[in-house]
Amino acid sequence: MNNKIIIINGPNLNLLGEREQSQYGSDTLNKIKETCLKKSKELELEVEFAQSNVEGELVNIIQDARKNFDGMIINAAAFTHTSVAIRDALELFKKPIIELHISNIYKREEFRQKSLISDVVNGGIFGLGSDGYILAIISMQKLLIK
């Protein structure tokens, strides 16, 4: 079974727990990571986390992931709405990808309602808070065993 996935987090997600708790909840990225590692162990998945506030670093992480991972979960955060470079890197991945957002981008400001990456991923999870990460891991496991 293919079982190695990467969870990529974009800009400002390192400040989860501090910023806009009404939108993003009170869980920190470290807490989310701990919860994800526990769930992935139950599902016999190997998970690596990455986070960057820098667009080019995220592109490099995505490109490097092609060689080392069987699937990807990405919360591109604000770059979801602005980065053609991240979209193009994702398109080159050629393995299962799940787009994830803690908040429901379709219930937010108009500029946040357009995802540049949705058309190059297998599916998306939006607006379910930090639980979305767990749902994404479960969904990824199912995609990998098909």
N, C-alpha and C positions, 0 to 999 in steps of 0.2 A: 504494500500500500504506500502511496505517496503521502508523506505526513509532515513535511516541513513547510511552515508558513511564516510569513512576515507580516507584522501589523505596523503600518506606517502612519505617523501622526504629523500633521502640518503645523503651521504657525499658531502661536499663542496657546496651544494645547498643553504646553508645559506649565501653564498657569491655571489649569483646571483646579477647582476648589477655592480659588481666590477671585476669579472673574465671573461676573454675571451669573450668579448661582441660579437666578430665576430661569435662565436659558439652559445652563449646562450642569446644574446640580452641584452638590458639594464634594463629590468624589475627586480626589487628586488623580493625576495620571499614574502615579506610583500605585495607588490603591486599585485602579482599573487594571494595571499590569499584573498585580498579584492575583486578582480574581481571574483574569484570563489565563495565567499560567496554571492555576489550579484546575480550571475547566479543561484546558487543553491536555493536561496530564491524564485526566479521566477519559478523554477521547483518544488517547494515544497519539496526540499531535505534538510535534516539536515547534515551539513558537519563539520568535525573536521580535523584539520591539525596537522601533526606531522613531525618533522625533527630531525635527529641525524647523527652525524659523526661516531657513534660507532655501529659496526655490531651487537653485542649482544643486545644493546638497541633496534635496529630495529626488531630483532627476538622477543623480549619481546612484543613490540608494536603489531606486527602481531599476535602473539599468543593470546594476550588479546583482540584483535579486534574480534576474533571468537565469543565472548560472547556479544559484544556491537554494532556490525555494520552489516548491510545488504549487503554491498559491499565495495570494496577497489580499489583505484587508487594508483599505486605505481610508483614512479620514484626512483629506487634503485641506480641510478647514477653509480659510479664505481663498486659498489657491484653487479651490474647486471652481470658483467663478471667474478666475482671471488667467490661469496658466495653460496656454497651449503647449508649452514645453513639457509639463507634467502629463498632460493628455497624450502627447505623442510618445512619451516614454512608456506610459501604461499600455498603449496600443501595441508596442513591441514586446510586451511581456509574454503574450501567447499562452497563458495559463489562467486558471480561474482567478478572478478579481472581484471583490465585494467592496462597493462604495459604502461608507458609513458616516453618518452625522448624528451627533448627540441631540441636537435640536432639529426640528422639522423645518428645513430650509424653505419649504413651500408655504409656510405660514409666517415668514419673516419679510424683511424689506424686499422690494422688487428686485434689486440687484443681486440678492442672495438666492433668488428662485431659479436661476439659470445655472445648471451644472455643465461644465465643459467636458466632464469625464464620464457622465452617465452612459453615453453611447458606446463606450469601449470597455465597460465592465459587465460581468454576468448579472449583477443585481445590486440592489441598494437597500439599506436600512436607515430610516430617517425618523428622528423625533422620539425615540424610545429611551433616551437618556443613556447612561453608561451601560445599562442592560443590553443595549444594541451590540456592544462588543461581544458579549456571550452568544447572542443570537447569530452574529456573524461567524463566530468560531464553529458553532454547531452546523450552520449552513455550509461553511467551507469544508468541513469534514464530509458532508454528504456529496458535495461537488467532487471531491477528490476520490471517492470510492466508486463513482459512476464509470 
